[in-house]
């Protein structure tokens, strides 16, 4: 899938900056604090996230093994397909 590449022109960059500034203003309005630097961050226990991260990493490893197996099968199928194609072309 080809992704559409977009050039960053000065006008486009200005639009992006205006959009981000608007987002920041809306966030500060929602929290009720006028200065974004005065907002306090929530502290979260990282132990809960560490377990889910480890599970995700293990899942990626399993998928990588499965992907390698599927690639080998695909190569075999492509080789057989090309042999059959050659055989058909010779018989014509």
Helices and strands as residue ranges (DSSP letters): H 10-31, G 36-38, H 46-91
